[in-house]
Amino acid sequence: MSAALPFIAGAALLALVLGFLARRGKDMNLEQWTVGGRGFGAIFVFLLLAGEIYTTFTFLGGSGFAYGKGAPAYYILCYGTLAYVLSYFMLPPIWRYAKENRLYSQSDFFVRKYDSSTLGVIVALVDIVALIPYLVLQFKGLGIIVEIAAYGAISSTLAIWIGAAIVAAYVMVSGVHGSAWTSVAKDIMILAVVIFLGLYLPAHYYGGLEPMFAAIEKARPGFTVFAPHGQSLWWFSSTVLLTALGFFMWPHTFASIYTAKSARVIRKNAIFLPLYQLILLFVFFVGFAATLQVPGLSGSDIDLALFKLSAKTFDPWFVGVIGATGVLTALVPGSMILMTAATLIANNLYRAVNPSADDGQVSQLAKVLVPVVALVAVIFTLKGGTTIVALLLMGYSFVTQLFPSLVLSLAARNFATREGAGAGIIAGVATVAVISLTGANFHTLSWLPPEIQDLNIGIVALAVNVVVLIVVSLATRSAAAPARAATEKV
C-alpha cells in the first residue's frame, strides 16, 4: 500500500464526519438546509466563500495554467480582487432583499424583482447548465489528485465515484452546514500546503524566485510576459472583466450571501477576502517551477503539473498530505454546487409547475435530487477531456449573462422589463452556446483589428445580451404604456 493513501483516505473520512456532525441540534428544514437559517457570522461566511471560491481550480488549474500558458495565468490573480470591491456595494442590498422576502436561491431573486416565474425558470436553467461544468471541474480535479498522489493505488475513475458518494451523503444530511464545517479543515490545510510548496519548490530547484524566473526566461524567452497577439493584454483585460462581473453570479456563491446574519458580515468579507488572493501567487510559483522540471505536459495534462513535481520532489507520505489537501479542495465546493443545483431544480423548476408545493416537499425533493445531480456530473466527468481552466471559463461565460439584469434590478427605478431581462439572458447564453459548439473565434476574421480578435468571446455574448435587453425593454415598455394609460382612464 502507498504511504500516501492513508492521508488521502483520512481527508475523505474527515469531510464525511464533519459533514454529518454539522447537522447536530438543527432541524434541517429548507431554510436551515439551504441558507443555514441566515445566521452565519463573518468567520463562517468567510470560510464558506473561501471554501467554494478557492477550489481544485486554485490547486490544479492555477498551477497548470501557469505551467502551460505562462503570463495569461495572471488573470486568475486579478479578477477575484475586483469582484470583492464590487461586492462591497452590490451584495448588501441583495442580502437585505433576500432576508425580507425569505429567498432561497438566485432564481428566487429574479422572480421577486421582476415579478416573473418564467424569468425564474430561465435563470434556474442557466444556473444548472453552468453548475454542471463547475461540478465536473471539481470531480475531474479530485480524480487527478487521488490517482497521482496515491501513486496509482486508486484509479481516477474510482476516486471520482467515491468522492461523489461522500459529498452527496453529507449534503443530503447537513446541507450548507456541512459545507461550512468542512471548509474549516480545507482552508487551514490549503494555506499551509500551498504557501510551503510555493516557497520551497523554487528555492529547492532554482535557489529562489528570481533565479527561477531568470532560468525560465533563458529557456523559454517571453514565456512570463503577454504575447503581442492571441492571449494578449486585450485577451487578459476582457477575461478579467468577464470573470469579475460573473464572480458572484455563480448561484452557489450568490446563495452563500443569504447565510450571513447581517449586511456588515458581507462588507467585512469584501474587505478581507482579497488577502486570500495571495494564495494564488504561491500556486503560480509551483506551476512556473514545474515548467523546466517536468517538461512535456500538454493539453489537459498541464493540470498534472503540481502533483508531477511534488511526486518527483517529496517522499510518498508528504505527497499524501498534499493529496489530502487537494481532496478537500474538491469536496467542499462540490458540496455547495450539489446542494445549489438540487435546490434550483426542486425550488425553482418543480415549484414552477406545482405552485402548491410547500417548503417541506421542496426540501425533501432537493435532498433526493442530490445524488441524481452527482451521478450526472460523474458521467460528464468520465467523458470529458477539457482542461480545468477551460471548464471554468465556459461556466463563467454562462453565469455572467445574469449580471446586467441583476444589477439593473437594484436601481430605484429598474429600466429593464421582465421581457427585456429574459430576452437578454437568452440571447447571451445562446451566443455562448453557439460559440462553444462551433469553436468560433475572432481569429478566423482576419479583417478585424488584432485587438478585437483577441477579446474573450464571452464579452461579445455579454454585449449581445445588453443590446437585446435594451431593445426589448424599450419595446415592451412602449407597448405597455398605452395599456396603462387606458386602464387609468377607465
C-alpha positions as CSV (number, residue, x, y, z in Angstrom):
1,M,0.0,0.0,0.0
2,S,1.2,3.5,-0.8
3,A,2.3,5.6,2.2
4,A,0.2,8.4,0.7
5,L,-3.1,6.5,0.7
6,P,-3.9,6.8,4.5
7,F,-3.6,10.6,4.3
8,I,-5.9,10.8,1.3
9,A,-8.4,8.4,2.9
10,G,-8.2,10.4,6.1
11,A,-9.2,13.6,4.4
12,A,-12.2,12.0,2.7
13,L,-13.3,10.5,6.1
14,L,-12.8,13.8,7.8
15,A,-15.0,15.5,5.3
16,L,-17.7,12.9,5.8
17,V,-17.5,13.0,9.6
18,L,-17.6,16.9,9.7
19,G,-20.4,16.9,7.2
20,F,-22.6,14.6,9.3
21,L,-21.7,16.2,12.6
22,A,-22.7,19.7,11.3
23,R,-26.4,18.9,11.5
24,R,-26.4,18.3,15.2
25,G,-29.1,20.2,17.1
26,K,-30.7,21.5,13.9
27,D,-34.0,20.8,12.2
28,M,-32.9,20.5,8.6
29,N,-35.9,22.4,7.1
30,L,-35.5,24.2,3.7
31,E,-34.1,27.4,5.3
32,Q,-31.6,25.6,7.5
33,W,-30.5,23.2,4.8
34,T,-30.0,25.8,2.0
35,V,-29.1,29.1,3.8
36,G,-28.1,28.0,7.4
37,G,-31.0,29.8,9.0
38,R,-29.5,33.1,7.8
39,G,-27.4,33.1,10.9
40,F,-23.7,32.8,9.9
41,G,-21.2,35.3,11.2
42,A,-18.2,36.8,9.5
43,I,-15.9,33.9,10.1
44,F,-18.2,31.2,8.8
45,V,-19.2,33.3,5.8
46,F,-15.5,33.9,5.1
47,L,-14.8,30.2,5.3
48,L,-17.8,29.2,3.2
49,L,-16.9,31.7,0.4
50,A,-13.3,30.8,0.5
51,G,-14.2,27.1,0.5
52,E,-16.2,27.4,-2.7
53,I,-14.1,30.0,-4.5
54,Y,-10.7,28.5,-3.9
55,T,-11.2,25.0,-5.2
56,T,-9.4,22.4,-7.3
57,F,-9.2,25.3,-9.9
58,T,-6.9,27.1,-7.5
59,F,-4.9,24.0,-6.6
60,L,-4.5,22.4,-10.1
61,G,-5.9,24.8,-12.7
62,G,-3.9,27.8,-11.5
63,S,-0.6,26.0,-11.4
64,G,-1.4,24.1,-14.6
65,F,-2.3,27.3,-16.4
66,A,1.0,29.0,-15.2
67,Y,2.9,25.8,-16.4
68,G,1.2,25.6,-19.8
69,K,0.4,29.2,-20.7
70,G,2.7,31.5,-18.6
71,A,1.7,35.1,-18.3
72,P,-2.0,34.6,-19.2
73,A,-2.4,32.9,-15.8
74,Y,-2.1,36.3,-14.2
75,Y,-5.8,37.0,-15.0
76,I,-6.7,34.5,-12.2
77,L,-5.0,36.8,-9.6
78,C,-6.8,39.9,-10.7
79,Y,-10.5,39.2,-11.3
80,G,-11.3,38.0,-7.7
81,T,-10.0,41.2,-6.2
82,L,-12.0,43.4,-8.5
83,A,-15.1,41.2,-7.7
84,Y,-14.6,41.7,-4.0
85,V,-14.5,45.5,-4.5
86,L,-17.8,45.3,-6.4
87,S,-19.3,43.0,-3.8
88,Y,-18.9,45.6,-1.0
89,F,-21.5,47.8,-2.7
90,M,-23.6,45.2,-4.6
91,L,-24.1,42.3,-2.1
92,P,-25.6,44.1,1.0
93,P,-28.8,45.2,-0.8
94,I,-29.1,41.7,-2.3
95,W,-28.8,40.3,1.2
96,R,-31.4,42.7,2.7
97,Y,-33.9,41.9,-0.1
98,A,-33.4,38.1,0.3
99,K,-33.9,38.3,4.0
100,E,-37.0,40.4,3.7
101,N,-38.5,38.1,1.2
102,R,-37.2,34.7,2.5
103,L,-35.4,33.8,-0.7
104,Y,-33.5,30.5,-1.0
105,S,-31.8,30.8,-4.4
106,Q,-30.6,33.2,-7.0
107,S,-33.6,32.3,-9.2
108,D,-35.9,33.4,-6.4
109,F,-34.3,36.9,-6.5
110,F,-35.1,37.3,-10.2
111,V,-38.6,36.0,-9.7
112,R,-39.4,38.6,-7.0
113,K,-37.5,41.5,-8.6
114,Y,-39.2,41.1,-12.0
115,D,-42.4,39.5,-10.7
116,S,-42.0,36.7,-13.3
117,S,-41.9,33.0,-12.6
118,T,-41.0,32.4,-16.2
119,L,-37.8,34.5,-15.8
120,G,-37.1,32.5,-12.6
121,V,-37.2,29.3,-14.7
122,I,-34.9,30.8,-17.3
123,V,-32.4,31.8,-14.6
124,A,-32.6,28.4,-12.9
125,L,-31.9,26.6,-16.2
126,V,-28.9,28.9,-16.9
127,D,-27.6,28.3,-13.4
128,I,-27.9,24.5,-13.7
129,V,-26.2,24.4,-17.1
130,A,-23.3,26.5,-15.7
131,L,-23.0,24.4,-12.5
132,I,-22.6,21.1,-14.2
133,P,-19.2,22.0,-15.8
134,Y,-18.2,23.6,-12.5
135,L,-19.0,20.3,-10.6
136,V,-17.2,18.4,-13.4
137,L,-14.2,20.6,-12.7
138,Q,-14.2,19.5,-9.0
139,F,-14.6,15.8,-9.8
140,K,-12.0,15.9,-12.6
141,G,-9.6,17.6,-10.2
142,L,-10.4,15.0,-7.5
143,G,-9.6,12.1,-9.9
144,I,-6.3,13.7,-10.9
145,I,-5.3,14.4,-7.3
146,V,-6.1,10.9,-5.9
147,E,-4.6,8.9,-8.8
148,I,-1.3,10.7,-8.8
149,A,-1.0,11.3,-5.0
150,A,-1.8,7.6,-4.3
151,Y,0.8,6.5,-6.9
152,G,-1.9,4.7,-8.9
153,A,-3.2,2.7,-6.0
154,I,-6.6,4.2,-6.6
155,S,-7.7,4.9,-10.2
156,S,-9.1,8.3,-11.2
157,T,-12.4,6.8,-12.0
158,L,-12.8,5.0,-8.7
159,A,-11.7,8.2,-6.8
160,I,-14.4,10.2,-8.6
161,W,-17.1,7.7,-7.7
162,I,-16.0,7.6,-4.1
163,G,-15.8,11.4,-3.8
164,A,-19.2,11.9,-5.4
165,A,-20.8,9.4,-2.9
166,I,-19.2,11.0,0.1
167,V,-20.2,14.6,-0.8
168,A,-23.7,13.5,-1.8
169,A,-24.1,11.7,1.5
170,Y,-23.2,14.6,3.8
171,V,-25.0,17.2,1.6
172,M,-28.2,15.2,1.9
173,V,-27.9,15.2,5.7
174,S,-26.4,18.6,6.6
175,G,-26.8,20.9,3.6
176,V,-24.9,24.2,3.8
177,H,-23.8,23.5,7.4
178,G,-21.8,20.5,6.3
179,S,-20.1,22.7,3.6
180,A,-19.2,25.3,6.2
181,W,-17.6,22.9,8.6
182,T,-15.6,21.1,6.1
183,S,-14.4,24.4,4.8
184,V,-12.6,25.0,8.1
185,A,-10.4,21.9,7.6
186,K,-9.9,22.7,3.9
187,D,-8.8,26.3,4.4
188,I,-6.3,25.5,7.1
189,M,-4.7,22.8,5.0
190,I,-4.6,24.7,1.8
191,L,-3.0,27.7,3.4
192,A,-0.2,25.6,4.9
193,V,0.4,23.4,1.9
194,V,0.3,25.9,-0.9
195,I,2.5,28.5,0.8
196,F,5.0,25.8,1.6
197,L,5.1,24.5,-1.9
198,G,5.3,28.0,-3.4
199,L,8.3,28.9,-1.4
200,Y,10.1,25.5,-1.2
201,L,10.0,24.3,-4.8
202,P,11.5,27.4,-6.4
203,A,14.2,27.5,-3.7
204,H,14.9,23.8,-4.0
205,Y,15.3,23.7,-7.8
206,Y,16.5,27.2,-8.6
207,G,17.8,28.8,-5.5
208,G,14.9,31.3,-5.2
209,L,12.2,33.1,-7.1
210,E,14.5,35.5,-9.1
211,P,16.8,32.7,-10.3
212,M,13.7,30.6,-11.3
213,F,12.3,33.3,-13.5
214,A,15.7,34.0,-15.0
215,A,16.1,30.3,-15.8
216,I,12.6,30.2,-17.4
217,E,13.3,33.4,-19.4
218,K,16.5,31.9,-20.7
219,A,14.9,28.5,-21.7
220,R,11.6,30.0,-22.9
221,P,12.0,33.7,-23.8
222,G,8.9,35.7,-23.4
223,F,7.0,32.9,-21.5
224,T,6.3,35.1,-18.5
225,V,5.1,38.1,-20.4
226,F,2.0,38.6,-22.6
227,A,2.2,37.8,-26.2
228,P,1.5,40.7,-28.7
229,H,-1.3,38.6,-30.3
230,G,-3.5,35.8,-29.1
231,Q,-3.6,35.7,-25.3
232,S,-2.5,39.3,-25.2
233,L,-3.3,42.2,-22.9
234,W,-6.6,42.6,-24.8
235,W,-7.5,39.0,-24.0
236,F,-6.3,39.5,-20.4
237,S,-8.4,42.6,-19.9
238,S,-11.6,41.2,-21.4
239,T,-11.2,38.0,-19.5
240,V,-10.7,39.8,-16.2
241,L,-13.7,41.9,-16.9
242,L,-15.9,38.9,-17.8
243,T,-14.9,36.9,-14.8
244,A,-15.0,39.8,-12.3
245,L,-18.6,40.6,-13.3
246,G,-19.5,36.9,-13.2
247,F,-17.8,36.1,-9.9
248,F,-20.8,36.4,-7.6
249,M,-23.2,35.3,-10.4
250,W,-22.4,31.7,-9.6
251,P,-25.6,30.5,-8.0
252,H,-23.9,28.7,-5.1
253,T,-21.7,31.8,-4.3
254,F,-24.8,34.0,-4.6
255,A,-26.8,31.8,-2.3
256,S,-23.9,31.8,0.3
257,I,-24.6,35.5,0.8
258,Y,-28.0,34.6,2.1
259,T,-26.4,32.7,5.0
260,A,-25.0,35.9,6.6
261,K,-26.7,37.3,9.7
262,S,-26.2,40.9,8.7
263,A,-25.0,43.2,5.8
264,R,-22.0,44.1,7.9
265,V,-20.8,40.5,7.7
266,I,-20.8,40.8,3.9
267,R,-18.8,44.0,4.0
268,K,-16.2,42.6,6.3
269,N,-15.7,39.7,3.9
270,A,-15.4,42.1,1.0
271,I,-12.5,43.8,2.9
272,F,-10.6,40.7,4.0
273,L,-11.2,38.1,1.2
274,P,-8.8,39.9,-1.2
275,L,-6.0,38.8,1.1
276,Y,-6.9,35.2,0.3
277,Q,-6.0,36.0,-3.3
278,L,-2.3,36.0,-2.3
279,I,-2.5,32.2,-2.2
280,L,-2.6,32.3,-5.9
281,L,0.9,33.7,-6.1
282,F,2.2,30.6,-4.4
283,V,0.2,28.4,-6.8
284,F,1.7,30.2,-9.7
285,F,5.2,29.7,-8.3
286,V,4.6,26.0,-8.2
287,G,3.4,26.0,-11.9
288,F,6.4,28.1,-13.0
289,A,8.8,25.9,-11.1
290,A,7.4,22.8,-12.9
291,T,7.9,24.2,-16.4
292,L,11.6,23.2,-16.5
293,Q,11.5,20.3,-14.1
294,V,8.6,18.2,-15.5
295,P,8.6,19.3,-19.2
296,G,6.4,17.8,-21.9
297,L,2.9,18.1,-20.4
298,S,0.3,19.4,-22.9
299,G,-3.4,19.7,-23.4
300,S,-5.4,18.7,-20.3
301,D,-2.3,17.1,-18.8
302,I,-1.0,20.6,-17.8
303,D,-3.3,20.2,-14.8
304,L,-0.9,17.5,-13.5
305,A,2.0,19.9,-13.1
306,L,1.7,20.4,-9.3
307,F,1.5,16.8,-8.5
308,K,4.0,15.6,-11.0
309,L,6.6,18.0,-9.5
310,S,5.5,17.1,-5.9
311,A,5.9,13.3,-6.7
312,K,9.4,14.0,-8.1
313,T,10.4,16.0,-5.1
314,F,8.9,14.6,-1.9
315,D,8.5,11.3,-0.1
316,P,5.2,9.5,-0.7
317,W,3.8,10.3,2.7
318,F,4.1,14.0,2.1
319,V,2.6,13.7,-1.4
320,G,-0.2,12.1,0.6
321,V,-0.6,15.2,2.7
322,I,-0.7,17.3,-0.5
323,G,-3.2,14.9,-1.9
324,A,-5.4,15.1,1.2
325,T,-5.5,18.9,0.9
326,G,-6.4,18.5,-2.8
327,V,-9.3,16.2,-1.9
328,L,-10.8,18.8,0.4
329,T,-10.5,21.5,-2.3
330,A,-12.7,19.3,-4.5
331,L,-15.2,18.1,-1.9
332,V,-16.0,21.4,-0.2
333,P,-17.1,23.4,-3.3
334,G,-18.6,20.2,-4.8
335,S,-20.9,20.0,-1.8
336,M,-22.2,23.6,-2.3
337,I,-22.6,23.1,-6.1
338,L,-24.6,19.9,-5.5
339,M,-26.8,21.5,-2.9
340,T,-27.5,24.6,-5.0
341,A,-28.3,22.6,-8.2
342,A,-30.7,20.3,-6.3
343,T,-32.3,23.4,-4.7
344,L,-32.8,25.1,-8.1
345,I,-34.4,22.0,-9.6
346,A,-36.7,21.5,-6.6
347,N,-37.5,25.1,-5.6
348,N,-37.5,26.8,-9.0
349,L,-38.4,24.2,-11.6
350,Y,-40.6,21.7,-9.7
351,R,-42.3,24.6,-7.8
352,A,-42.9,26.4,-11.0
353,V,-45.1,23.5,-12.4
354,N,-46.5,22.7,-8.9
355,P,-47.1,26.0,-7.1
356,S,-48.9,24.3,-4.3
357,A,-45.8,22.5,-3.1
358,D,-44.8,23.6,0.4
359,D,-41.3,24.1,1.8
360,G,-41.3,20.6,3.3
361,Q,-42.0,18.9,0.0
362,V,-39.4,21.1,-1.8
363,S,-36.8,20.3,0.9
364,Q,-37.4,16.5,0.6
365,L,-37.2,16.6,-3.2
366,A,-34.0,18.7,-3.1
367,K,-32.3,16.1,-0.8
368,V,-33.4,13.3,-3.1
369,L,-32.0,15.1,-6.1
370,V,-28.5,15.5,-4.7
371,P,-27.3,12.0,-5.7
372,V,-29.0,12.4,-9.1
373,V,-27.1,15.6,-9.8
374,A,-23.9,14.0,-8.6
375,L,-24.5,11.0,-10.9
376,V,-25.0,13.3,-14.0
377,A,-21.8,15.2,-13.1
378,V,-19.8,12.0,-12.7
379,I,-20.9,10.8,-16.2
380,F,-19.8,14.1,-17.8
381,T,-16.5,13.9,-15.9
382,L,-15.7,10.5,-17.1
383,K,-16.5,11.5,-20.7
384,G,-14.7,14.9,-20.8
385,G,-11.1,15.9,-21.6
386,T,-11.1,19.6,-21.3
387,T,-8.6,21.5,-19.1
388,I,-9.8,22.8,-15.7
389,V,-9.4,26.4,-16.7
390,A,-11.3,25.9,-19.9
391,L,-14.2,24.4,-17.9
392,L,-14.3,27.3,-15.6
393,L,-14.2,29.9,-18.3
394,M,-17.1,28.2,-20.1
395,G,-19.2,28.3,-16.9
396,Y,-18.3,31.9,-16.4
397,S,-19.5,32.8,-19.9
398,F,-22.9,31.4,-19.0
399,V,-23.4,32.9,-15.5
400,T,-22.1,36.4,-16.4
401,Q,-25.1,36.7,-18.7
402,L,-27.2,37.2,-15.5
403,F,-25.2,40.3,-14.4
404,P,-26.9,43.1,-16.5
405,S,-30.4,42.3,-15.5
406,L,-29.4,41.7,-11.8
407,V,-27.6,45.0,-11.5
408,L,-30.4,46.9,-13.1
409,S,-32.8,45.4,-10.7
410,L,-31.0,47.0,-7.8
411,A,-31.8,50.5,-9.1
412,A,-34.6,52.5,-7.5
413,R,-36.3,52.6,-11.0
414,N,-35.4,49.5,-13.0
415,F,-35.0,50.2,-16.7
416,A,-35.2,46.6,-17.7
417,T,-38.6,44.9,-18.1
418,R,-39.1,41.2,-17.4
419,E,-39.3,40.6,-21.1
420,G,-36.1,42.5,-21.7
421,A,-34.2,40.7,-18.9
422,G,-35.3,37.3,-20.2
423,A,-34.6,38.1,-23.8
424,G,-31.1,39.5,-22.9
425,I,-30.2,36.4,-20.9
426,I,-31.4,34.0,-23.6
427,A,-29.5,35.9,-26.3
428,G,-26.3,36.0,-24.3
429,V,-26.5,32.3,-23.4
430,A,-27.4,31.3,-27.0
431,T,-24.3,33.3,-28.2
432,V,-22.1,31.4,-25.8
433,A,-23.6,28.1,-26.8
434,V,-23.1,28.6,-30.5
435,I,-19.5,29.8,-30.0
436,S,-18.8,26.8,-27.7
437,L,-20.3,24.2,-30.1
438,T,-18.8,25.6,-33.3
439,G,-15.4,26.6,-31.8
440,A,-15.8,30.0,-33.5
441,N,-13.5,32.9,-32.5
442,F,-12.4,36.3,-33.9
443,H,-9.1,35.0,-35.1
444,T,-10.9,33.5,-38.2
445,L,-11.9,37.0,-39.1
446,S,-8.6,38.3,-40.4
447,W,-10.0,41.7,-41.4
448,L,-10.7,42.6,-37.8
449,P,-8.1,44.7,-35.8
450,P,-5.8,42.4,-33.7
451,E,-7.2,44.0,-30.5
452,I,-10.7,42.8,-31.4
453,Q,-9.6,39.4,-32.5
454,D,-8.0,38.8,-29.0
455,L,-11.1,39.7,-27.0
456,N,-12.6,37.0,-24.8
457,I,-15.7,35.7,-26.7
458,G,-17.7,35.8,-23.5
459,I,-17.6,39.6,-23.6
460,V,-19.2,39.6,-27.1
461,A,-22.0,37.4,-25.7
462,L,-22.4,39.9,-22.8
463,A,-22.6,42.8,-25.3
464,V,-25.3,41.0,-27.3
465,N,-27.1,40.4,-24.1
466,V,-27.1,44.1,-23.2
467,V,-28.2,45.3,-26.6
468,V,-31.1,42.8,-26.7
469,L,-32.1,43.7,-23.1
470,I,-32.2,47.4,-24.0
471,V,-34.1,47.0,-27.3
472,V,-36.7,44.6,-25.9
473,S,-37.2,46.6,-22.7
474,L,-37.8,49.8,-24.7
475,A,-40.2,47.9,-27.0
476,T,-42.2,46.3,-24.2
477,R,-42.2,49.4,-22.1
478,S,-43.6,51.4,-25.0
479,A,-46.2,48.7,-25.7
480,A,-47.2,48.7,-22.1
481,A,-47.6,52.5,-21.9
482,P,-50.9,52.7,-23.9
483,A,-52.4,49.9,-22.0
484,R,-51.6,51.6,-18.7
485,A,-53.0,54.9,-19.9
486,A,-56.2,53.2,-21.0
487,T,-56.5,51.5,-17.6
488,E,-56.0,54.8,-15.8
489,K,-58.8,56.5,-17.9
490,V,-61.2,53.7,-17.0
